[in-house]
Amino acid sequence: MNNNNVTVTISRAVRDVSEVVGVCEVVGNATSGNNTLTSVVFEPAFCGLYGAAPSLAPALILLLVCFLLLAVFGNGCLEPGNYFLVAMAITDTALALAYNPIAISSLAHGRYPTGPWCRIQAFFIIFLSVLSLHSLLCVWLCRYVHIAYPLSYRKVLTRRRMVHAMCLCVLVAAAPAALGVSPVHAFTLGAVEEVLQSFEQPQTLITPCLAGPEGTILSVSVNLAAMLAIVCLVTLICYETRRSQTKHDQKLTWNAQAEDRESKMQAVYTLLIVVLVNWITWLPAFVVTILLKFGAVSLAAASPWIDVATIILQSATFSDSLVYAFRYHIYRRALKKMYREIQNIFTDA
C-alpha cells in the first residue's frame, strides 16, 4: 500500500436507521491525509442473529456461558487415558476460553474486538481446532495399535514416539494458524471494503475474528485430511476386530485378555460415537462455507445461519466429554469425589 496513513471510521455505537443502508452495511469514511472517501461498508454488528434481533443478546450470552461451563467442567472430568486424550481435553477447553469470553463481551457491548486481541484470537481458534482434531486422530491410531497388535503395542507406542507425534500435531496446527495471521495481504486505498473486511474482522458478533484466507484454506484442508484418516482407521479397526476372531495368534491373545476385551470394545464404540458427533457439529459450518464460497447465498442473507453453524460448531468443545460422561459415568464419579472431599474438609474441621 502506497499510502500508509489510512484511517477508517464507522459508527458502531448508535443503531440509527439512517446509518444503515442495507443488511450488514453502514456508511463509513476512510481518510488519507486531506482526502476523505465515503463508502457503504460491511459492519458485523448489524449482521447475524444479533443484527436481526438485538433482544436475543441475553439468551445468546446465557447459551455461551453454559457452553463455557460445560467445556471447562466436562473436559476437566476426563480421566487421562493417554497423552492424546489429555491433549484433546486441554485443547477443547482452551478453544472454549479463546472463543466464548470474547463472543460474550461482543454481544454484551454490541461491538467486536479489534487490534492485537482480534489477531490473537484468530491465531488460537485455528491452532486449537486443528490440534484438537489431530489429537483425536492420534487417539484412534493408538486404539488401532491396541487392537491390531495386542502383544507388542507397548513396544510400538513408546513414550518417545508419542511425544514426537504430539510435537508433530503441534507443528501441523501452528502452520495454518501462523499463515492465517501473517501480514501477507496488500490492500489499496480505493478498495475501502477490503480494508474494512480485513482478516481481523469477524463476520458477525458471534463468529470469531477471521484469519487470512490462506490460513483458513490450509486449516480446512488439514482438518478434512484428518477426518478422512479417522474414517480409514475406523474401517481398519472394525476389520481387525472381526479378523481377531479367526486369526489364531489374535484369538489366543484376546482369550488371554478376556477380562479386558469388553472394555476395549466399549472404547472403540465410544470413539465411533465421538467421530459421528464431530461430523455432525462440523457439517453445518462446512455447508454454509461452501455456499458462501460458490456464491450460492450472500453474506447478508447467510449471516444468521453463520451464527447458528458457529454455535453448533462450538458445541464440539464439550461434546466429546459428554459422550465419555454417558459411556463411563465420569460426571457422576467426579461429583461423588467432589462431595467426599468437601465432606472430609468439614469433618476434619
DRENDO-1510 file (C-alpha; in Angstrom, 1 decimal, always signed):
<recs>
REC; n; res; u; v; w
REC; 1; MET; +0.0; +0.0; +0.0 .
REC; 2; ASN; +1.5; +3.3; -1.0 .
REC; 3; ASN; -0.4; +5.5; +1.5 .
REC; 4; ASN; +0.5; +4.3; +5.0 .
REC; 5; ASN; -1.8; +6.7; +7.0 .
REC; 6; VAL; -5.3; +5.3; +6.3 .
REC; 7; THR; -7.9; +6.0; +8.9 .
REC; 8; VAL; -11.3; +4.1; +8.8 .
REC; 9; THR; -14.2; +5.3; +10.9 .
REC; 10; ILE; -17.5; +3.6; +11.3 .
REC; 11; SER; -20.3; +4.4; +13.7 .
REC; 12; ARG; -21.0; +1.2; +15.7 .
REC; 13; ALA; -22.4; +2.5; +19.0 .
REC; 14; VAL; -25.7; +4.0; +17.7 .
REC; 15; ARG; -28.1; +1.8; +15.9 .
REC; 16; ASP; -29.6; +4.6; +13.8 .
REC; 17; VAL; -31.8; +3.5; +10.9 .
REC; 18; SER; -30.4; +6.4; +8.9 .
REC; 19; GLU; -26.9; +5.0; +9.1 .
REC; 20; VAL; -28.0; +1.5; +7.9 .
REC; 21; VAL; -28.3; +1.3; +4.2 .
REC; 22; GLY; -28.7; -2.5; +4.0 .
REC; 23; VAL; -28.4; -5.7; +6.0 .
REC; 24; CYS; -24.8; -5.8; +7.4 .
REC; 25; GLU; -24.0; -2.4; +5.8 .
REC; 26; VAL; -23.4; +1.1; +7.1 .
REC; 27; VAL; -21.9; +4.4; +5.9 .
REC; 28; GLY; -18.2; +4.6; +6.7 .
REC; 29; ASN; -15.4; +7.1; +6.0 .
REC; 30; ALA; -11.8; +6.3; +5.0 .
REC; 31; THR; -9.3; +9.2; +5.2 .
REC; 32; SER; -5.7; +9.5; +4.0 .
REC; 33; GLY; -4.1; +12.9; +4.5 .
REC; 34; ASN; -6.6; +15.5; +3.3 .
REC; 35; ASN; -8.6; +13.1; +1.2 .
REC; 36; THR; -11.8; +11.5; +2.6 .
REC; 37; LEU; -13.8; +8.8; +0.9 .
REC; 38; THR; -17.3; +7.9; +2.0 .
REC; 39; SER; -18.5; +4.4; +1.2 .
REC; 40; VAL; -21.0; +1.8; +2.1 .
REC; 41; VAL; -19.1; -0.7; +4.2 .
REC; 42; PHE; -19.6; -4.0; +6.0 .
REC; 43; GLU; -20.5; -3.9; +9.7 .
REC; 44; PRO; -20.6; -7.2; +11.7 .
REC; 45; ALA; -22.7; -5.6; +14.5 .
REC; 46; PHE; -25.6; -5.4; +12.0 .
REC; 47; CYS; -25.2; -9.0; +10.9 .
REC; 48; GLY; -26.2; -12.3; +12.2 .
REC; 49; LEU; -28.7; -13.1; +15.0 .
REC; 50; TYR; -27.7; -10.0; +17.0 .
REC; 51; GLY; -28.2; -7.8; +13.9 .
REC; 52; ALA; -31.6; -9.3; +13.2 .
REC; 53; ALA; -32.8; -9.2; +16.8 .
REC; 54; PRO; -30.6; -7.4; +19.4 .
REC; 55; SER; -33.1; -8.5; +22.1 .
REC; 56; LEU; -31.7; -12.1; +21.7 .
REC; 57; ALA; -28.4; -11.0; +23.2 .
REC; 58; PRO; -29.2; -12.1; +26.8 .
REC; 59; ALA; -30.3; -15.5; +25.6 .
REC; 60; LEU; -27.2; -15.9; +23.4 .
REC; 61; ILE; -25.0; -14.8; +26.3 .
REC; 62; LEU; -26.6; -17.4; +28.6 .
REC; 63; LEU; -26.1; -20.1; +26.0 .
REC; 64; LEU; -22.4; -19.3; +25.5 .
REC; 65; VAL; -21.9; -19.2; +29.3 .
REC; 66; CYS; -23.4; -22.6; +29.6 .
REC; 67; PHE; -21.2; -23.8; +26.7 .
REC; 68; LEU; -18.1; -22.4; +28.5 .
REC; 69; LEU; -19.0; -24.1; +31.8 .
REC; 70; LEU; -19.7; -27.4; +30.1 .
REC; 71; ALA; -16.4; -27.3; +28.3 .
REC; 72; VAL; -14.3; -26.5; +31.4 .
REC; 73; PHE; -16.2; -28.9; +33.7 .
REC; 74; GLY; -16.7; -31.6; +31.2 .
REC; 75; ASN; -13.1; -31.8; +29.9 .
REC; 76; GLY; -11.8; -31.3; +33.4 .
REC; 77; CYS; -13.6; -34.5; +34.5 .
REC; 78; LEU; -12.0; -36.7; +31.7 .
REC; 79; GLU; -9.7; -39.3; +33.2 .
REC; 80; PRO; -6.3; -39.4; +31.5 .
REC; 81; GLY; -6.3; -42.4; +29.2 .
REC; 82; ASN; -3.2; -41.4; +27.2 .
REC; 83; TYR; -1.3; -38.3; +26.2 .
REC; 84; PHE; -3.5; -37.6; +23.2 .
REC; 85; LEU; -6.8; -37.9; +25.1 .
REC; 86; VAL; -5.4; -35.4; +27.7 .
REC; 87; ALA; -4.2; -33.1; +24.8 .
REC; 88; MET; -7.7; -33.2; +23.3 .
REC; 89; ALA; -9.4; -32.3; +26.5 .
REC; 90; ILE; -6.9; -29.4; +27.1 .
REC; 91; THR; -7.2; -28.0; +23.6 .
REC; 92; ASP; -11.1; -28.2; +23.7 .
REC; 93; THR; -11.0; -26.3; +27.0 .
REC; 94; ALA; -8.6; -23.7; +25.6 .
REC; 95; LEU; -10.7; -23.4; +22.5 .
REC; 96; ALA; -13.7; -22.5; +24.6 .
REC; 97; LEU; -11.7; -20.0; +26.6 .
REC; 98; ALA; -10.4; -18.4; +23.4 .
REC; 99; TYR; -13.9; -18.0; +21.8 .
REC; 100; ASN; -16.7; -17.8; +24.4 .
REC; 101; PRO; -15.5; -14.8; +26.6 .
REC; 102; ILE; -14.8; -12.6; +23.6 .
REC; 103; ALA; -18.2; -13.6; +22.0 .
REC; 104; ILE; -20.0; -12.9; +25.3 .
REC; 105; SER; -18.3; -9.5; +25.5 .
REC; 106; SER; -19.1; -8.6; +21.9 .
REC; 107; LEU; -22.8; -9.4; +22.5 .
REC; 108; ALA; -22.9; -7.5; +25.8 .
REC; 109; HIS; -21.4; -4.3; +24.3 .
REC; 110; GLY; -22.6; -4.6; +20.7 .
REC; 111; ARG; -19.2; -4.4; +19.2 .
REC; 112; TYR; -16.4; -6.7; +18.2 .
REC; 113; PRO; -12.7; -6.7; +19.4 .
REC; 114; THR; -10.1; -5.1; +17.2 .
REC; 115; GLY; -6.3; -4.9; +17.0 .
REC; 116; PRO; -4.0; -7.4; +18.7 .
REC; 117; TRP; -6.7; -9.2; +20.7 .
REC; 118; CYS; -8.5; -10.0; +17.5 .
REC; 119; ARG; -5.4; -11.3; +15.8 .
REC; 120; ILE; -4.5; -13.4; +18.8 .
REC; 121; GLN; -8.0; -14.9; +18.8 .
REC; 122; ALA; -7.8; -15.7; +15.1 .
REC; 123; PHE; -4.5; -17.5; +15.6 .
REC; 124; PHE; -5.7; -19.6; +18.6 .
REC; 125; ILE; -9.0; -20.5; +17.0 .
REC; 126; ILE; -7.3; -22.2; +14.1 .
REC; 127; PHE; -4.4; -23.6; +16.1 .
REC; 128; LEU; -6.5; -25.2; +18.8 .
REC; 129; SER; -9.2; -26.5; +16.4 .
REC; 130; VAL; -6.6; -28.2; +14.2 .
REC; 131; LEU; -4.7; -29.5; +17.3 .
REC; 132; SER; -7.9; -31.0; +18.8 .
REC; 133; LEU; -8.9; -32.9; +15.7 .
REC; 134; HIS; -5.4; -34.3; +15.2 .
REC; 135; SER; -5.2; -35.3; +18.8 .
REC; 136; LEU; -8.4; -37.3; +18.2 .
REC; 137; LEU; -6.7; -38.8; +15.1 .
REC; 138; CYS; -3.8; -39.9; +17.4 .
REC; 139; VAL; -6.3; -41.4; +19.9 .
REC; 140; TRP; -7.7; -43.5; +17.0 .
REC; 141; LEU; -4.2; -44.5; +15.9 .
REC; 142; CYS; -3.4; -45.7; +19.4 .
REC; 143; ARG; -6.6; -47.7; +19.5 .
REC; 144; TYR; -5.8; -49.4; +16.2 .
REC; 145; VAL; -2.4; -50.4; +17.6 .
REC; 146; HIS; -4.0; -51.8; +20.7 .
REC; 147; ILE; -6.5; -53.8; +18.6 .
REC; 148; ALA; -4.2; -55.0; +15.8 .
REC; 149; TYR; -1.0; -55.6; +17.9 .
REC; 150; PRO; -2.2; -56.6; +21.4 .
REC; 151; LEU; +1.1; -58.3; +22.4 .
REC; 152; SER; +3.6; -55.7; +21.0 .
REC; 153; TYR; +1.7; -52.4; +21.4 .
REC; 154; ARG; +3.9; -51.3; +24.3 .
REC; 155; LYS; +6.9; -51.6; +22.0 .
REC; 156; VAL; +5.2; -49.7; +19.2 .
REC; 157; LEU; +3.6; -47.0; +21.3 .
REC; 158; THR; +6.7; -45.9; +23.3 .
REC; 159; ARG; +6.7; -42.7; +25.2 .
REC; 160; ARG; +9.3; -41.1; +22.9 .
REC; 161; ARG; +7.2; -41.9; +19.8 .
REC; 162; MET; +4.0; -40.5; +21.4 .
REC; 163; VAL; +5.9; -37.3; +22.4 .
REC; 164; HIS; +7.2; -37.0; +18.8 .
REC; 165; ALA; +3.7; -37.5; +17.4 .
REC; 166; MET; +2.3; -34.8; +19.8 .
REC; 167; CYS; +5.1; -32.4; +18.6 .
REC; 168; LEU; +4.1; -33.1; +15.0 .
REC; 169; CYS; +0.5; -32.4; +15.8 .
REC; 170; VAL; +1.5; -29.0; +17.3 .
REC; 171; LEU; +3.6; -28.2; +14.2 .
REC; 172; VAL; +0.7; -29.1; +11.9 .
REC; 173; ALA; -1.7; -26.9; +13.9 .
REC; 174; ALA; +0.7; -24.0; +14.1 .
REC; 175; ALA; +1.4; -23.8; +10.4 .
REC; 176; PRO; -2.1; -22.7; +9.2 .
REC; 177; ALA; -2.6; -20.5; +12.3 .
REC; 178; ALA; +0.7; -18.6; +11.7 .
REC; 179; LEU; -0.1; -18.3; +8.0 .
REC; 180; GLY; -3.6; -17.0; +8.7 .
REC; 181; VAL; -2.5; -14.1; +10.8 .
REC; 182; SER; +0.7; -13.2; +8.9 .
REC; 183; PRO; +0.6; -9.8; +7.0 .
REC; 184; VAL; +0.5; -11.4; +3.6 .
REC; 185; HIS; -2.3; -9.2; +2.3 .
REC; 186; ALA; -1.9; -6.0; +0.3 .
REC; 187; PHE; -4.8; -3.5; +0.1 .
REC; 188; THR; -5.2; -0.4; -2.0 .
REC; 189; LEU; -6.9; +2.8; -0.8 .
REC; 190; GLY; -9.5; +2.6; -3.5 .
REC; 191; ALA; -10.8; -0.8; -2.2 .
REC; 192; VAL; -12.2; +0.6; +1.1 .
REC; 193; GLU; -14.3; -2.5; +1.6 .
REC; 194; GLU; -11.2; -4.7; +1.5 .
REC; 195; VAL; -9.6; -2.5; +4.2 .
REC; 196; LEU; -12.7; -2.8; +6.4 .
REC; 197; GLN; -13.1; -6.5; +5.8 .
REC; 198; SER; -9.5; -7.4; +6.6 .
REC; 199; PHE; -8.7; -10.8; +8.1 .
REC; 200; GLU; -9.1; -9.4; +11.6 .
REC; 201; GLN; -12.8; -8.5; +11.2 .
REC; 202; PRO; -15.4; -11.2; +12.2 .
REC; 203; GLN; -18.5; -11.8; +10.1 .
REC; 204; THR; -20.9; -11.3; +13.0 .
REC; 205; LEU; -20.6; -10.6; +16.7 .
REC; 206; ILE; -20.8; -14.3; +17.5 .
REC; 207; THR; -18.2; -15.5; +15.0 .
REC; 208; PRO; -14.6; -15.3; +16.0 .
REC; 209; CYS; -12.1; -13.0; +14.3 .
REC; 210; LEU; -11.2; -14.1; +10.9 .
REC; 211; ALA; -7.8; -15.3; +9.8 .
REC; 212; GLY; -6.5; -14.7; +6.3 .
REC; 213; PRO; -7.9; -16.9; +3.5 .
REC; 214; GLU; -4.6; -18.7; +3.0 .
REC; 215; GLY; -4.5; -19.9; +6.6 .
REC; 216; THR; -8.2; -20.7; +6.6 .
REC; 217; ILE; -8.0; -22.9; +3.5 .
REC; 218; LEU; -4.9; -24.7; +4.8 .
REC; 219; SER; -6.6; -25.4; +8.2 .
REC; 220; VAL; -9.8; -26.7; +6.5 .
REC; 221; SER; -7.6; -28.9; +4.3 .
REC; 222; VAL; -5.6; -30.5; +7.1 .
REC; 223; ASN; -8.8; -31.0; +9.2 .
REC; 224; LEU; -10.5; -32.6; +6.3 .
REC; 225; ALA; -7.5; -34.9; +5.8 .
REC; 226; ALA; -7.5; -35.8; +9.5 .
REC; 227; MET; -11.3; -36.6; +9.3 .
REC; 228; LEU; -10.7; -38.9; +6.3 .
REC; 229; ALA; -7.8; -40.6; +8.1 .
REC; 230; ILE; -10.0; -41.2; +11.1 .
REC; 231; VAL; -12.6; -42.8; +8.8 .
REC; 232; CYS; -9.9; -45.1; +7.4 .
REC; 233; LEU; -8.7; -46.0; +10.9 .
REC; 234; VAL; -12.3; -46.8; +11.9 .
REC; 235; THR; -12.6; -49.2; +8.9 .
REC; 236; LEU; -9.3; -50.8; +9.8 .
REC; 237; ILE; -10.2; -51.3; +13.4 .
REC; 238; CYS; -13.5; -52.9; +12.5 .
REC; 239; TYR; -11.7; -55.2; +10.1 .
REC; 240; GLU; -9.0; -56.1; +12.7 .
REC; 241; THR; -11.7; -56.7; +15.4 .
REC; 242; ARG; -13.5; -59.2; +13.2 .
REC; 243; ARG; -10.3; -60.9; +12.0 .
REC; 244; SER; -9.2; -61.4; +15.6 .
REC; 245; GLN; -12.0; -63.9; +16.0 .
REC; 246; THR; -10.4; -66.2; +13.4 .
REC; 247; LYS; -6.7; -65.5; +13.5 .
REC; 248; HIS; -5.0; -68.0; +15.8 .
REC; 249; ASP; -2.5; -65.7; +17.5 .
REC; 250; GLN; -5.0; -62.9; +17.9 .
REC; 251; LYS; -7.6; -65.3; +19.3 .
REC; 252; LEU; -5.2; -66.6; +21.9 .
REC; 253; THR; -4.3; -63.1; +22.9 .
REC; 254; TRP; -7.9; -62.0; +23.1 .
REC; 255; ASN; -8.7; -65.1; +25.2 .
REC; 256; ALA; -5.8; -64.3; +27.5 .
REC; 257; GLN; -7.1; -60.8; +27.9 .
REC; 258; ALA; -10.7; -61.8; +28.2 .
REC; 259; GLU; -11.3; -59.5; +31.2 .
REC; 260; ASP; -10.1; -56.5; +29.1 .
REC; 261; ARG; -12.0; -57.4; +25.9 .
REC; 262; GLU; -15.2; -55.7; +26.9 .
REC; 263; SER; -13.5; -52.5; +27.9 .
REC; 264; LYS; -11.6; -52.4; +24.6 .
REC; 265; MET; -14.7; -52.8; +22.6 .
REC; 266; GLN; -16.5; -50.2; +24.6 .
REC; 267; ALA; -13.6; -47.8; +23.9 .
REC; 268; VAL; -14.0; -48.5; +20.2 .
REC; 269; TYR; -17.7; -47.8; +20.2 .
REC; 270; THR; -17.2; -44.7; +22.3 .
REC; 271; LEU; -14.7; -43.3; +19.8 .
REC; 272; LEU; -17.2; -44.2; +17.0 .
REC; 273; ILE; -19.8; -42.0; +18.7 .
REC; 274; VAL; -17.3; -39.2; +19.2 .
REC; 275; VAL; -16.4; -39.2; +15.5 .
REC; 276; LEU; -20.1; -39.2; +14.5 .
REC; 277; VAL; -20.8; -36.3; +16.8 .
REC; 278; ASN; -17.7; -34.4; +15.4 .
REC; 279; TRP; -19.1; -34.9; +11.8 .
REC; 280; ILE; -22.5; -33.6; +12.9 .
REC; 281; THR; -21.0; -30.5; +14.6 .
REC; 282; TRP; -18.7; -29.7; +11.6 .
REC; 283; LEU; -21.3; -30.3; +8.9 .
REC; 284; PRO; -23.4; -27.1; +9.2 .
REC; 285; ALA; -20.3; -24.8; +9.2 .
REC; 286; PHE; -18.9; -26.7; +6.2 .
REC; 287; VAL; -22.2; -26.4; +4.2 .
REC; 288; VAL; -22.5; -22.7; +4.9 .
REC; 289; THR; -18.9; -22.1; +4.0 .
REC; 290; ILE; -19.3; -23.9; +0.6 .
REC; 291; LEU; -22.5; -22.0; -0.2 .
REC; 292; LEU; -20.7; -18.7; +0.5 .
REC; 293; LYS; -17.6; -19.8; -1.4 .
REC; 294; PHE; -19.5; -20.5; -4.6 .
REC; 295; GLY; -21.8; -17.5; -4.3 .
REC; 296; ALA; -25.0; -19.6; -3.8 .
REC; 297; VAL; -26.0; -17.2; -1.0 .
REC; 298; SER; -24.9; -13.7; +0.0 .
REC; 299; LEU; -23.1; -13.0; +3.3 .
REC; 300; ALA; -26.0; -10.8; +4.4 .
REC; 301; ALA; -28.6; -13.5; +3.8 .
REC; 302; ALA; -26.5; -16.2; +5.3 .
REC; 303; SER; -25.3; -14.3; +8.4 .
REC; 304; PRO; -28.0; -15.7; +10.8 .
REC; 305; TRP; -27.1; -19.2; +9.6 .
REC; 306; ILE; -23.4; -18.5; +10.1 .
REC; 307; ASP; -24.2; -17.8; +13.7 .
REC; 308; VAL; -26.2; -21.0; +14.1 .
REC; 309; ALA; -23.5; -23.0; +12.5 .
REC; 310; THR; -20.8; -21.3; +14.7 .
REC; 311; ILE; -22.8; -22.2; +17.8 .
REC; 312; ILE; -23.2; -25.8; +16.7 .
REC; 313; LEU; -19.5; -25.9; +15.9 .
REC; 314; GLN; -18.6; -24.6; +19.4 .
REC; 315; SER; -20.5; -27.4; +21.0 .
REC; 316; ALA; -17.7; -29.7; +19.8 .
REC; 317; THR; -15.6; -28.2; +22.7 .
REC; 318; PHE; -17.7; -30.3; +25.2 .
REC; 319; SER; -19.5; -32.9; +23.1 .
REC; 320; ASP; -16.6; -35.3; +23.4 .
REC; 321; SER; -16.7; -35.1; +27.2 .
REC; 322; LEU; -20.5; -35.6; +27.1 .
REC; 323; VAL; -20.0; -38.8; +25.2 .
REC; 324; TYR; -17.5; -40.0; +27.7 .
REC; 325; ALA; -19.7; -39.0; +30.5 .
REC; 326; PHE; -22.6; -41.1; +29.3 .
REC; 327; ARG; -20.4; -44.0; +28.4 .
REC; 328; TYR; -18.3; -44.1; +31.5 .
REC; 329; HIS; -20.4; -42.1; +34.0 .
REC; 330; ILE; -17.5; -39.7; +34.6 .
REC; 331; TYR; -19.6; -36.8; +35.8 .
REC; 332; ARG; -21.3; -39.0; +38.4 .
REC; 333; ARG; -17.9; -40.2; +39.7 .
REC; 334; ALA; -16.4; -36.7; +39.6 .
REC; 335; LEU; -19.4; -35.3; +41.6 .
REC; 336; LYS; -19.1; -38.1; +44.1 .
REC; 337; LYS; -15.4; -37.5; +44.5 .
REC; 338; MET; -16.0; -33.7; +45.0 .
REC; 339; TYR; -18.8; -34.5; +47.6 .
REC; 340; ARG; -16.4; -36.8; +49.5 .
REC; 341; GLU; -13.6; -34.2; +49.5 .
REC; 342; ILE; -16.0; -31.5; +50.7 .
REC; 343; GLN; -17.3; -33.8; +53.4 .
REC; 344; ASN; -13.8; -34.6; +54.5 .
REC; 345; ILE; -13.0; -30.9; +54.8 .
REC; 346; PHE; -15.9; -30.3; +57.1 .
REC; 347; THR; -15.2; -33.5; +59.1 .
REC; 348; ASP; -11.6; -32.6; +59.7 .
REC; 349; ALA; -12.6; -29.0; +60.7 .
</recs>
